[in-house]
Amino acid sequence: MVHVKRHIAKAISYRILGTLQTITIGYIFTGNIVISSTIGVTELCVKPIIYFFHERVWYKHIKFGVDKHED
């Protein structure tokens, strides 16, 4: 059985990596650490929520690729 805590931990670790990537790309494009960090922090706050609900919908309602005979 997969617990909600696992989904939360997975979302947090994924977002840390994603946010570092966003800040880096933002800095490359803007050359401004304040702007790129602001974009990164905004993304860090919003995307885990979106990801969590996306993951829960797939877990509960979308059975694509799930073996029905698995114990």
PDB file of N, CA, C, O and CB in Angstrom:
ATOM      1  N   MET A   1       0.833  -1.177   0.000  1.00  0.00           N
ATOM      2  CA  MET A   1       0.000   0.000   0.000  1.00  0.00           C
ATOM      3  C   MET A   1       0.885   1.250   0.000  1.00  0.00           C
ATOM      4  O   MET A   1       1.822   1.362   0.791  1.00  0.00           O
ATOM      5  CB  MET A   1      -0.952  -0.007   1.215  1.00  0.00           C
ATOM      6  N   VAL A   2       0.580   2.164  -0.878  1.00  0.00           N
ATOM      7  CA  VAL A   2       1.337   3.404  -0.981  1.00  0.00           C
ATOM      8  C   VAL A   2       0.642   4.469  -0.128  1.00  0.00           C
ATOM      9  O   VAL A   2      -0.564   4.683  -0.246  1.00  0.00           O
ATOM     10  CB  VAL A   2       1.463   3.867  -2.471  1.00  0.00           C
ATOM     11  N   HIS A   3       1.403   5.116   0.711  1.00  0.00           N
ATOM     12  CA  HIS A   3       0.843   6.116   1.603  1.00  0.00           C
ATOM     13  C   HIS A   3       0.991   7.525   1.023  1.00  0.00           C
ATOM     14  O   HIS A   3       1.875   7.780   0.204  1.00  0.00           O
ATOM     15  CB  HIS A   3       1.514   6.035   2.969  1.00  0.00           C
ATOM     16  N   VAL A   4       0.136   8.412   1.447  1.00  0.00           N
ATOM     17  CA  VAL A   4       0.166   9.802   0.999  1.00  0.00           C
ATOM     18  C   VAL A   4       1.526  10.435   1.323  1.00  0.00           C
ATOM     19  O   VAL A   4       2.009  11.269   0.558  1.00  0.00           O
ATOM     20  CB  VAL A   4      -0.979  10.610   1.660  1.00  0.00           C
ATOM     21  N   LYS A   5       2.139  10.054   2.431  1.00  0.00           N
ATOM     22  CA  LYS A   5       3.433  10.610   2.812  1.00  0.00           C
ATOM     23  C   LYS A   5       4.488  10.352   1.731  1.00  0.00           C
ATOM     24  O   LYS A   5       5.349  11.198   1.486  1.00  0.00           O
ATOM     25  CB  LYS A   5       3.890  10.016   4.151  1.00  0.00           C
ATOM     26  N   ARG A   6       4.421   9.202   1.097  1.00  0.00           N
ATOM     27  CA  ARG A   6       5.360   8.887   0.016  1.00  0.00           C
ATOM     28  C   ARG A   6       5.167   9.857  -1.144  1.00  0.00           C
ATOM     29  O   ARG A   6       6.140  10.345  -1.719  1.00  0.00           O
ATOM     30  CB  ARG A   6       5.173   7.428  -0.465  1.00  0.00           C
ATOM     31  N   HIS A   7       3.917  10.133  -1.484  1.00  0.00           N
ATOM     32  CA  HIS A   7       3.642  11.059  -2.579  1.00  0.00           C
ATOM     33  C   HIS A   7       4.144  12.467  -2.233  1.00  0.00           C
ATOM     34  O   HIS A   7       4.667  13.171  -3.097  1.00  0.00           O
ATOM     35  CB  HIS A   7       2.130  11.089  -2.893  1.00  0.00           C
ATOM     36  N   ILE A   8       3.988  12.865  -0.994  1.00  0.00           N
ATOM     37  CA  ILE A   8       4.455  14.185  -0.557  1.00  0.00           C
ATOM     38  C   ILE A   8       5.983  14.259  -0.631  1.00  0.00           C
ATOM     39  O   ILE A   8       6.526  15.238  -1.144  1.00  0.00           O
ATOM     40  CB  ILE A   8       3.970  14.484   0.887  1.00  0.00           C
ATOM     41  N   ALA A   9       6.672  13.250  -0.132  1.00  0.00           N
ATOM     42  CA  ALA A   9       8.139  13.228  -0.169  1.00  0.00           C
ATOM     43  C   ALA A   9       8.649  13.234  -1.608  1.00  0.00           C
ATOM     44  O   ALA A   9       9.615  13.928  -1.925  1.00  0.00           O
ATOM     45  CB  ALA A   9       8.678  11.994   0.576  1.00  0.00           C
ATOM     46  N   LYS A  10       8.012  12.476  -2.458  1.00  0.00           N
ATOM     47  CA  LYS A  10       8.390  12.416  -3.866  1.00  0.00           C
ATOM     48  C   LYS A  10       8.197  13.781  -4.520  1.00  0.00           C
ATOM     49  O   LYS A  10       9.051  14.222  -5.290  1.00  0.00           O
ATOM     50  CB  LYS A  10       7.567  11.342  -4.607  1.00  0.00           C
ATOM     51  N   ALA A  11       7.103  14.445  -4.226  1.00  0.00           N
ATOM     52  CA  ALA A  11       6.824  15.768  -4.785  1.00  0.00           C
ATOM     53  C   ALA A  11       7.872  16.781  -4.325  1.00  0.00           C
ATOM     54  O   ALA A  11       8.317  17.610  -5.119  1.00  0.00           O
ATOM     55  CB  ALA A  11       5.414  16.237  -4.379  1.00  0.00           C
ATOM     56  N   ILE A  12       8.267  16.726  -3.062  1.00  0.00           N
ATOM     57  CA  ILE A  12       9.249  17.674  -2.525  1.00  0.00           C
ATOM     58  C   ILE A  12      10.613  17.482  -3.180  1.00  0.00           C
ATOM     59  O   ILE A  12      11.235  18.454  -3.611  1.00  0.00           O
ATOM     60  CB  ILE A  12       9.371  17.514  -1.001  1.00  0.00           C
ATOM     61  N   SER A  13      11.077  16.250  -3.258  1.00  0.00           N
ATOM     62  CA  SER A  13      12.391  16.006  -3.857  1.00  0.00           C
ATOM     63  C   SER A  13      12.409  16.369  -5.337  1.00  0.00           C
ATOM     64  O   SER A  13      13.400  16.905  -5.832  1.00  0.00           O
ATOM     65  CB  SER A  13      12.791  14.543  -3.677  1.00  0.00           C
ATOM     66  N   TYR A  14      11.343  16.086  -6.032  1.00  0.00           N
ATOM     67  CA  TYR A  14      11.245  16.425  -7.446  1.00  0.00           C
ATOM     68  C   TYR A  14      11.268  17.942  -7.634  1.00  0.00           C
ATOM     69  O   TYR A  14      11.922  18.446  -8.547  1.00  0.00           O
ATOM     70  CB  TYR A  14       9.965  15.827  -8.056  1.00  0.00           C
ATOM     71  N   ARG A  15      10.561  18.662  -6.778  1.00  0.00           N
ATOM     72  CA  ARG A  15      10.490  20.113  -6.920  1.00  0.00           C
ATOM     73  C   ARG A  15      11.821  20.783  -6.598  1.00  0.00           C
ATOM     74  O   ARG A  15      12.160  21.793  -7.215  1.00  0.00           O
ATOM     75  CB  ARG A  15       9.402  20.672  -6.020  1.00  0.00           C
ATOM     76  N   ILE A  16      12.573  20.254  -5.662  1.00  0.00           N
ATOM     77  CA  ILE A  16      13.883  20.836  -5.362  1.00  0.00           C
ATOM     78  C   ILE A  16      14.757  20.802  -6.610  1.00  0.00           C
ATOM     79  O   ILE A  16      15.371  21.805  -6.974  1.00  0.00           O
ATOM     80  CB  ILE A  16      14.573  20.079  -4.193  1.00  0.00           C
ATOM     81  N   LEU A  17      14.808  19.650  -7.257  1.00  0.00           N
ATOM     82  CA  LEU A  17      15.593  19.534  -8.491  1.00  0.00           C
ATOM     83  C   LEU A  17      15.047  20.438  -9.587  1.00  0.00           C
ATOM     84  O   LEU A  17      15.810  21.106 -10.285  1.00  0.00           O
ATOM     85  CB  LEU A  17      15.611  18.086  -8.975  1.00  0.00           C
ATOM     86  N   GLY A  18      13.735  20.458  -9.737  1.00  0.00           N
ATOM     87  CA  GLY A  18      13.113  21.290 -10.761  1.00  0.00           C
ATOM     88  C   GLY A  18      13.334  22.766 -10.519  1.00  0.00           C
ATOM     89  O   GLY A  18      13.554  23.524 -11.464  1.00  0.00           O
ATOM     90  N   THR A  19      13.279  23.185  -9.266  1.00  0.00           N
ATOM     91  CA  THR A  19      13.471  24.593  -8.936  1.00  0.00           C
ATOM     92  C   THR A  19      14.909  25.030  -9.189  1.00  0.00           C
ATOM     93  O   THR A  19      15.146  26.125  -9.701  1.00  0.00           O
ATOM     94  CB  THR A  19      13.092  24.852  -7.481  1.00  0.00           C
ATOM     95  N   LEU A  20      15.855  24.194  -8.837  1.00  0.00           N
ATOM     96  CA  LEU A  20      17.254  24.524  -9.135  1.00  0.00           C
ATOM     97  C   LEU A  20      17.470  24.674 -10.637  1.00  0.00           C
ATOM     98  O   LEU A  20      18.204  25.555 -11.084  1.00  0.00           O
ATOM     99  CB  LEU A  20      18.195  23.442  -8.573  1.00  0.00           C
ATOM    100  N   GLN A  21      16.833  23.818 -11.396  1.00  0.00           N
ATOM    101  CA  GLN A  21      16.925  23.903 -12.852  1.00  0.00           C
ATOM    102  C   GLN A  21      16.290  25.203 -13.351  1.00  0.00           C
ATOM    103  O   GLN A  21      16.864  25.880 -14.205  1.00  0.00           O
ATOM    104  CB  GLN A  21      16.242  22.682 -13.509  1.00  0.00           C
ATOM    105  N   THR A  22      15.124  25.556 -12.833  1.00  0.00           N
ATOM    106  CA  THR A  22      14.440  26.787 -13.243  1.00  0.00           C
ATOM    107  C   THR A  22      15.259  28.021 -12.908  1.00  0.00           C
ATOM    108  O   THR A  22      15.366  28.935 -13.725  1.00  0.00           O
ATOM    109  CB  THR A  22      13.072  26.881 -12.578  1.00  0.00           C
ATOM    110  N   ILE A  23      15.838  28.057 -11.716  1.00  0.00           N
ATOM    111  CA  ILE A  23      16.668  29.194 -11.328  1.00  0.00           C
ATOM    112  C   ILE A  23      17.883  29.319 -12.251  1.00  0.00           C
ATOM    113  O   ILE A  23      18.248  30.418 -12.667  1.00  0.00           O
ATOM    114  CB  ILE A  23      17.123  29.050  -9.864  1.00  0.00           C
ATOM    115  N   THR A  24      18.492  28.194 -12.559  1.00  0.00           N
ATOM    116  CA  THR A  24      19.660  28.198 -13.454  1.00  0.00           C
ATOM    117  C   THR A  24      19.299  28.706 -14.840  1.00  0.00           C
ATOM    118  O   THR A  24      19.988  29.566 -15.390  1.00  0.00           O
ATOM    119  CB  THR A  24      20.257  26.794 -13.558  1.00  0.00           C
ATOM    120  N   ILE A  25      18.219  28.177 -15.407  1.00  0.00           N
ATOM    121  CA  ILE A  25      17.783  28.612 -16.735  1.00  0.00           C
ATOM    122  C   ILE A  25      17.367  30.082 -16.703  1.00  0.00           C
ATOM    123  O   ILE A  25      17.694  30.843 -17.614  1.00  0.00           O
ATOM    124  CB  ILE A  25      16.614  27.734 -17.238  1.00  0.00           C
ATOM    125  N   GLY A  26      16.647  30.478 -15.654  1.00  0.00           N
ATOM    126  CA  GLY A  26      16.260  31.881 -15.511  1.00  0.00           C
ATOM    127  C   GLY A  26      17.467  32.804 -15.461  1.00  0.00           C
ATOM    128  O   GLY A  26      17.459  33.885 -16.049  1.00  0.00           O
ATOM    129  N   TYR A  27      18.498  32.372 -14.758  1.00  0.00           N
ATOM    130  CA  TYR A  27      19.715  33.178 -14.670  1.00  0.00           C
ATOM    131  C   TYR A  27      20.423  33.259 -16.020  1.00  0.00           C
ATOM    132  O   TYR A  27      20.921  34.318 -16.402  1.00  0.00           O
ATOM    133  CB  TYR A  27      20.661  32.600 -13.616  1.00  0.00           C
ATOM    134  N   ILE A  28      20.464  32.145 -16.733  1.00  0.00           N
ATOM    135  CA  ILE A  28      21.092  32.146 -18.059  1.00  0.00           C
ATOM    136  C   ILE A  28      20.386  33.137 -18.990  1.00  0.00           C
ATOM    137  O   ILE A  28      21.040  33.857 -19.745  1.00  0.00           O
ATOM    138  CB  ILE A  28      21.064  30.725 -18.671  1.00  0.00           C
ATOM    139  N   PHE A  29      19.053  33.171 -18.931  1.00  0.00           N
ATOM    140  CA  PHE A  29      18.289  34.057 -19.813  1.00  0.00           C
ATOM    141  C   PHE A  29      18.280  35.511 -19.358  1.00  0.00           C
ATOM    142  O   PHE A  29      18.295  36.418 -20.191  1.00  0.00           O
ATOM    143  CB  PHE A  29      16.877  33.566 -19.917  1.00  0.00           C
ATOM    144  N   THR A  30      18.256  35.746 -18.045  1.00  0.00           N
ATOM    145  CA  THR A  30      18.121  37.128 -17.560  1.00  0.00           C
ATOM    146  C   THR A  30      19.439  37.724 -17.082  1.00  0.00           C
ATOM    147  O   THR A  30      19.633  38.938 -17.151  1.00  0.00           O
ATOM    148  CB  THR A  30      17.117  37.181 -16.435  1.00  0.00           C
ATOM    149  N   GLY A  31      20.342  36.878 -16.599  1.00  0.00           N
ATOM    150  CA  GLY A  31      21.576  37.378 -16.021  1.00  0.00           C
ATOM    151  C   GLY A  31      21.347  38.047 -14.669  1.00  0.00           C
ATOM    152  O   GLY A  31      22.230  38.725 -14.143  1.00  0.00           O
ATOM    153  N   ASN A  32      20.145  37.847 -14.113  1.00  0.00           N
ATOM    154  CA  ASN A  32      19.776  38.508 -12.864  1.00  0.00           C
ATOM    155  C   ASN A  32      19.354  37.454 -11.851  1.00  0.00           C
ATOM    156  O   ASN A  32      18.338  36.782 -12.027  1.00  0.00           O
ATOM    157  CB  ASN A  32      18.637  39.542 -13.092  1.00  0.00           C
ATOM    158  N   ILE A  33      20.138  37.315 -10.791  1.00  0.00           N
ATOM    159  CA  ILE A  33      19.873  36.288  -9.787  1.00  0.00           C
ATOM    160  C   ILE A  33      18.584  36.569  -9.018  1.00  0.00           C
ATOM    161  O   ILE A  33      17.914  35.629  -8.589  1.00  0.00           O
ATOM    162  CB  ILE A  33      21.044  36.188  -8.819  1.00  0.00           C
ATOM    163  N   VAL A  34      18.223  37.837  -8.834  1.00  0.00           N
ATOM    164  CA  VAL A  34      16.997  38.169  -8.111  1.00  0.00           C
ATOM    165  C   VAL A  34      15.772  37.729  -8.911  1.00  0.00           C
ATOM    166  O   VAL A  34      14.859  37.111  -8.363  1.00  0.00           O
ATOM    167  CB  VAL A  34      16.931  39.683  -7.818  1.00  0.00           C
ATOM    168  N   ILE A  35      15.753  38.043 -10.194  1.00  0.00           N
ATOM    169  CA  ILE A  35      14.620  37.647 -11.041  1.00  0.00           C
ATOM    170  C   ILE A  35      14.540  36.130 -11.139  1.00  0.00           C
ATOM    171  O   ILE A  35      13.463  35.555 -10.980  1.00  0.00           O
ATOM    172  CB  ILE A  35      14.748  38.267 -12.454  1.00  0.00           C
ATOM    173  N   SER A  36      15.665  35.477 -11.397  1.00  0.00           N
ATOM    174  CA  SER A  36      15.633  34.018 -11.544  1.00  0.00           C
ATOM    175  C   SER A  36      15.247  33.335 -10.231  1.00  0.00           C
ATOM    176  O   SER A  36      14.546  32.323 -10.251  1.00  0.00           O
ATOM    177  CB  SER A  36      16.999  33.502 -12.022  1.00  0.00           C
ATOM    178  N   SER A  37      15.687  33.863  -9.107  1.00  0.00           N
ATOM    179  CA  SER A  37      15.313  33.292  -7.805  1.00  0.00           C
ATOM    180  C   SER A  37      13.830  33.514  -7.509  1.00  0.00           C
ATOM    181  O   SER A  37      13.172  32.641  -6.943  1.00  0.00           O
ATOM    182  CB  SER A  37      16.168  33.908  -6.685  1.00  0.00           C
ATOM    183  N   THR A  38      13.307  34.674  -7.887  1.00  0.00           N
ATOM    184  CA  THR A  38      11.883  34.955  -7.693  1.00  0.00           C
ATOM    185  C   THR A  38      11.037  33.982  -8.507  1.00  0.00           C
ATOM    186  O   THR A  38      10.041  33.451  -8.015  1.00  0.00           O
ATOM    187  CB  THR A  38      11.555  36.410  -8.088  1.00  0.00           C
ATOM    188  N   ILE A  39      11.435  33.758  -9.737  1.00  0.00           N
ATOM    189  CA  ILE A  39      10.733  32.773 -10.580  1.00  0.00           C
ATOM    190  C   ILE A  39      10.815  31.388  -9.936  1.00  0.00           C
ATOM    191  O   ILE A  39       9.817  30.669  -9.874  1.00  0.00           O
ATOM    192  CB  ILE A  39      11.340  32.739 -12.022  1.00  0.00           C
ATOM    193  N   GLY A  40      11.994  31.019  -9.461  1.00  0.00           N
ATOM    194  CA  GLY A  40      12.189  29.714  -8.839  1.00  0.00           C
ATOM    195  C   GLY A  40      11.362  29.520  -7.581  1.00  0.00           C
ATOM    196  O   GLY A  40      10.769  28.459  -7.386  1.00  0.00           O
ATOM    197  N   VAL A  41      11.318  30.534  -6.726  1.00  0.00           N
ATOM    198  CA  VAL A  41      10.538  30.435  -5.482  1.00  0.00           C
ATOM    199  C   VAL A  41       9.042  30.348  -5.795  1.00  0.00           C
ATOM    200  O   VAL A  41       8.314  29.585  -5.160  1.00  0.00           O
ATOM    201  CB  VAL A  41      10.822  31.651  -4.560  1.00  0.00           C
ATOM    202  N   THR A  42       8.593  31.125  -6.766  1.00  0.00           N
ATOM    203  CA  THR A  42       7.185  31.062  -7.161  1.00  0.00           C
ATOM    204  C   THR A  42       6.838  29.669  -7.652  1.00  0.00           C
ATOM    205  O   THR A  42       5.818  29.099  -7.266  1.00  0.00           O
ATOM    206  CB  THR A  42       6.877  32.102  -8.251  1.00  0.00           C
ATOM    207  N   GLU A  43       7.685  29.133  -8.497  1.00  0.00           N
ATOM    208  CA  GLU A  43       7.479  27.788  -9.013  1.00  0.00           C
ATOM    209  C   GLU A  43       7.505  26.759  -7.875  1.00  0.00           C
ATOM    210  O   GLU A  43       6.700  25.827  -7.853  1.00  0.00           O
ATOM    211  CB  GLU A  43       8.550  27.452 -10.063  1.00  0.00           C
ATOM    212  N   LEU A  44       8.424  26.936  -6.946  1.00  0.00           N
ATOM    213  CA  LEU A  44       8.548  26.007  -5.819  1.00  0.00           C
ATOM    214  C   LEU A  44       7.271  25.949  -4.988  1.00  0.00           C
ATOM    215  O   LEU A  44       6.927  24.896  -4.449  1.00  0.00           O
ATOM    216  CB  LEU A  44       9.722  26.410  -4.931  1.00  0.00           C
ATOM    217  N   CYS A  45       6.579  27.054  -4.884  1.00  0.00           N
ATOM    218  CA  CYS A  45       5.353  27.109  -4.085  1.00  0.00           C
ATOM    219  C   CYS A  45       4.137  26.533  -4.823  1.00  0.00           C
ATOM    220  O   CYS A  45       3.252  25.954  -4.193  1.00  0.00           O
ATOM    221  CB  CYS A  45       5.068  28.546  -3.685  1.00  0.00           C
ATOM    222  N   VAL A  46       4.091  26.683  -6.125  1.00  0.00           N
ATOM    223  CA  VAL A  46       2.901  26.304  -6.881  1.00  0.00           C
ATOM    224  C   VAL A  46       2.964  24.869  -7.413  1.00  0.00           C
ATOM    225  O   VAL A  46       1.986  24.128  -7.310  1.00  0.00           O
ATOM    226  CB  VAL A  46       2.705  27.263  -8.033  1.00  0.00           C
ATOM    227  N   LYS A  47       4.079  24.484  -7.965  1.00  0.00           N
ATOM    228  CA  LYS A  47       4.147  23.194  -8.652  1.00  0.00           C
ATOM    229  C   LYS A  47       3.998  21.960  -7.759  1.00  0.00           C
ATOM    230  O   LYS A  47       3.442  20.968  -8.229  1.00  0.00           O
ATOM    231  CB  LYS A  47       5.431  23.104  -9.365  1.00  0.00           C
ATOM    232  N   PRO A  48       4.455  21.953  -6.509  1.00  0.00           N
ATOM    233  CA  PRO A  48       4.217  20.754  -5.691  1.00  0.00           C
ATOM    234  C   PRO A  48       2.731  20.471  -5.477  1.00  0.00           C
ATOM    235  O   PRO A  48       2.311  19.316  -5.411  1.00  0.00           O
ATOM    236  CB  PRO A  48       4.901  20.905  -4.343  1.00  0.00           C
ATOM    237  N   ILE A  49       1.958  21.520  -5.373  1.00  0.00           N
ATOM    238  CA  ILE A  49       0.514  21.349  -5.187  1.00  0.00           C
ATOM    239  C   ILE A  49      -0.099  20.727  -6.430  1.00  0.00           C
ATOM    240  O   ILE A  49      -0.888  19.785  -6.346  1.00  0.00           O
ATOM    241  CB  ILE A  49      -0.165  22.701  -4.871  1.00  0.00           C
ATOM    242  N   ILE A  50       0.270  21.261  -7.578  1.00  0.00           N
ATOM    243  CA  ILE A  50      -0.231  20.719  -8.846  1.00  0.00           C
ATOM    244  C   ILE A  50       0.211  19.265  -9.011  1.00  0.00           C
ATOM    245  O   ILE A  50      -0.592  18.408  -9.379  1.00  0.00           O
ATOM    246  CB  ILE A  50       0.266  21.572 -10.041  1.00  0.00           C
ATOM    247  N   TYR A  51       1.482  18.989  -8.740  1.00  0.00           N
ATOM    248  CA  TYR A  51       2.008  17.633  -8.881  1.00  0.00           C
ATOM    249  C   TYR A  51       1.311  16.658  -7.940  1.00  0.00           C
ATOM    250  O   TYR A  51       0.950  15.555  -8.350  1.00  0.00           O
ATOM    251  CB  TYR A  51       3.506  17.622  -8.620  1.00  0.00           C
ATOM    252  N   PHE A  52       1.119  17.049  -6.691  1.00  0.00           N
ATOM    253  CA  PHE A  52       0.480  16.174  -5.715  1.00  0.00           C
ATOM    254  C   PHE A  52      -0.902  15.731  -6.187  1.00  0.00           C
ATOM    255  O   PHE A  52      -1.219  14.542  -6.166  1.00  0.00           O
ATOM    256  CB  PHE A  52       0.372  16.879  -4.366  1.00  0.00           C
ATOM    257  N   PHE A  53      -1.720  16.692  -6.612  1.00  0.00           N
ATOM    258  CA  PHE A  53      -3.066  16.333  -7.060  1.00  0.00           C
ATOM    259  C   PHE A  53      -3.035  15.529  -8.350  1.00  0.00           C
ATOM    260  O   PHE A  53      -3.862  14.636  -8.539  1.00  0.00           O
ATOM    261  CB  PHE A  53      -3.908  17.585  -7.253  1.00  0.00           C
ATOM    262  N   HIS A  54      -2.105  15.826  -9.232  1.00  0.00           N
ATOM    263  CA  HIS A  54      -1.936  15.041 -10.459  1.00  0.00           C
ATOM    264  C   HIS A  54      -1.594  13.586 -10.114  1.00  0.00           C
ATOM    265  O   HIS A  54      -2.161  12.654 -10.684  1.00  0.00           O
ATOM    266  CB  HIS A  54      -0.826  15.660 -11.356  1.00  0.00           C
ATOM    267  N   GLU A  55      -0.681  13.409  -9.196  1.00  0.00           N
ATOM    268  CA  GLU A  55      -0.265  12.062  -8.762  1.00  0.00           C
ATOM    269  C   GLU A  55      -1.426  11.303  -8.125  1.00  0.00           C
ATOM    270  O   GLU A  55      -1.619  10.119  -8.400  1.00  0.00           O
ATOM    271  CB  GLU A  55       0.907  12.155  -7.764  1.00  0.00           C
ATOM    272  N   ARG A  56      -2.195  11.976  -7.281  1.00  0.00           N
ATOM    273  CA  ARG A  56      -3.326  11.324  -6.616  1.00  0.00           C
ATOM    274  C   ARG A  56      -4.408  10.918  -7.611  1.00  0.00           C
ATOM    275  O   ARG A  56      -4.989   9.841  -7.478  1.00  0.00           O
ATOM    276  CB  ARG A  56      -3.919  12.249  -5.558  1.00  0.00           C
ATOM    277  N   VAL A  57      -4.688  11.754  -8.599  1.00  0.00           N
ATOM    278  CA  VAL A  57      -5.672  11.411  -9.628  1.00  0.00           C
ATOM    279  C   VAL A  57      -5.212  10.169 -10.376  1.00  0.00           C
ATOM    280  O   VAL A  57      -6.002   9.249 -10.590  1.00  0.00           O
ATOM    281  CB  VAL A  57      -5.885  12.592 -10.612  1.00  0.00           C
ATOM    282  N   TRP A  58      -3.942  10.129 -10.778  1.00  0.00           N
ATOM    283  CA  TRP A  58      -3.438   8.951 -11.480  1.00  0.00           C
ATOM    284  C   TRP A  58      -3.512   7.707 -10.584  1.00  0.00           C
ATOM    285  O   TRP A  58      -3.902   6.634 -11.044  1.00  0.00           O
ATOM    286  CB  TRP A  58      -1.987   9.187 -11.946  1.00  0.00           C
ATOM    287  N   TYR A  59      -3.144   7.849  -9.328  1.00  0.00           N
ATOM    288  CA  TYR A  59      -3.132   6.711  -8.408  1.00  0.00           C
ATOM    289  C   TYR A  59      -4.537   6.159  -8.175  1.00  0.00           C
ATOM    290  O   TYR A  59      -4.719   4.942  -8.138  1.00  0.00           O
ATOM    291  CB  TYR A  59      -2.508   7.118  -7.076  1.00  0.00           C
ATOM    292  N   LYS A  60      -5.514   7.018  -8.021  1.00  0.00           N
ATOM    293  CA  LYS A  60      -6.871   6.591  -7.682  1.00  0.00           C
ATOM    294  C   LYS A  60      -7.742   6.271  -8.880  1.00  0.00           C
ATOM    295  O   LYS A  60      -8.581   5.374  -8.799  1.00  0.00           O
ATOM    296  CB  LYS A  60      -7.533   7.642  -6.877  1.00  0.00           C
ATOM    297  N   HIS A  61      -7.570   6.978  -9.995  1.00  0.00           N
ATOM    298  CA  HIS A  61      -8.560   6.892 -11.058  1.00  0.00           C
ATOM    299  C   HIS A  61      -8.038   6.399 -12.401  1.00  0.00           C
ATOM    300  O   HIS A  61      -8.834   5.951 -13.227  1.00  0.00           O
ATOM    301  CB  HIS A  61      -9.166   8.209 -11.248  1.00  0.00           C
ATOM    302  N   ILE A  62      -6.756   6.461 -12.648  1.00  0.00           N
ATOM    303  CA  ILE A  62      -6.226   6.076 -13.949  1.00  0.00           C
ATOM    304  C   ILE A  62      -5.461   4.774 -13.781  1.00  0.00           C
ATOM    305  O   ILE A  62      -4.452   4.721 -13.078  1.00  0.00           O
ATOM    306  CB  ILE A  62      -5.313   7.193 -14.548  1.00  0.00           C
ATOM    307  N   LYS A  63      -5.938   3.748 -14.416  1.00  0.00           N
ATOM    308  CA  LYS A  63      -5.364   2.414 -14.236  1.00  0.00           C
ATOM    309  C   LYS A  63      -4.494   1.988 -15.414  1.00  0.00           C
ATOM    310  O   LYS A  63      -4.168   0.808 -15.544  1.00  0.00           O
ATOM    311  CB  LYS A  63      -6.468   1.402 -14.030  1.00  0.00           C
ATOM    312  N   PHE A  64      -4.121   2.918 -16.262  1.00  0.00           N
ATOM    313  CA  PHE A  64      -3.257   2.641 -17.386  1.00  0.00           C
ATOM    314  C   PHE A  64      -1.931   2.038 -16.924  1.00  0.00           C
ATOM    315  O   PHE A  64      -1.239   2.638 -16.101  1.00  0.00           O
ATOM    316  CB  PHE A  64      -3.014   3.910 -18.186  1.00  0.00           C
ATOM    317  N   GLY A  65      -1.571   0.873 -17.435  1.00  0.00           N
ATOM    318  CA  GLY A  65      -0.315   0.224 -17.113  1.00  0.00           C
ATOM    319  C   GLY A  65      -0.292  -0.526 -15.792  1.00  0.00           C
ATOM    320  O   GLY A  65       0.765  -1.000 -15.377  1.00  0.00           O
ATOM    321  N   VAL A  66      -1.421  -0.645 -15.127  1.00  0.00           N
ATOM    322  CA  VAL A  66      -1.491  -1.353 -13.841  1.00  0.00           C
ATOM    323  C   VAL A  66      -1.996  -2.768 -14.118  1.00  0.00           C
ATOM    324  O   VAL A  66      -3.013  -2.960 -14.784  1.00  0.00           O
ATOM    325  CB  VAL A  66      -2.433  -0.600 -12.810  1.00  0.00           C
ATOM    326  N   ASP A  67      -1.262  -3.760 -13.590  1.00  0.00           N
ATOM    327  CA  ASP A  67      -1.653  -5.153 -13.744  1.00  0.00           C
ATOM    328  C   ASP A  67      -2.818  -5.436 -12.799  1.00  0.00           C
ATOM    329  O   ASP A  67      -2.670  -5.306 -11.584  1.00  0.00           O
ATOM    330  CB  ASP A  67      -0.453  -6.113 -13.460  1.00  0.00           C
ATOM    331  N   LYS A  68      -3.965  -5.816 -13.335  1.00  0.00           N
ATOM    332  CA  LYS A  68      -5.161  -6.049 -12.517  1.00  0.00           C
ATOM    333  C   LYS A  68      -5.026  -7.274 -11.621  1.00  0.00           C
ATOM    334  O   LYS A  68      -5.768  -7.407 -10.648  1.00  0.00           O
ATOM    335  CB  LYS A  68      -6.375  -6.208 -13.410  1.00  0.00           C
ATOM    336  N   HIS A  69      -4.106  -8.157 -11.926  1.00  0.00           N
ATOM    337  CA  HIS A  69      -3.957  -9.398 -11.166  1.00  0.00           C
ATOM    338  C   HIS A  69      -2.815  -9.307 -10.155  1.00  0.00           C
ATOM    339  O   HIS A  69      -2.468 -10.303  -9.520  1.00  0.00           O
ATOM    340  CB  HIS A  69      -3.718 -10.569 -12.115  1.00  0.00           C
ATOM    341  N   GLU A  70      -2.241  -8.140 -10.006  1.00  0.00           N
ATOM    342  CA  GLU A  70      -1.142  -7.948  -9.068  1.00  0.00           C
ATOM    343  C   GLU A  70      -1.649  -7.959  -7.635  1.00  0.00           C
ATOM    344  O   GLU A  70      -2.678  -7.350  -7.344  1.00  0.00           O
ATOM    345  CB  GLU A  70      -0.409  -6.637  -9.359  1.00  0.00           C
ATOM    346  N   ASP A  71      -0.948  -8.640  -6.732  1.00  0.00           N
ATOM    347  CA  ASP A  71      -1.355  -8.721  -5.317  1.00  0.00           C
ATOM    348  C   ASP A  71      -0.676  -7.695  -4.496  1.00  0.00           C
ATOM    349  O   ASP A  71      -0.902  -7.621  -3.289  1.00  0.00           O
ATOM    350  CB  ASP A  71      -1.069 -10.077  -4.745  1.00  0.00           C
TER     351      ASP A  71
END
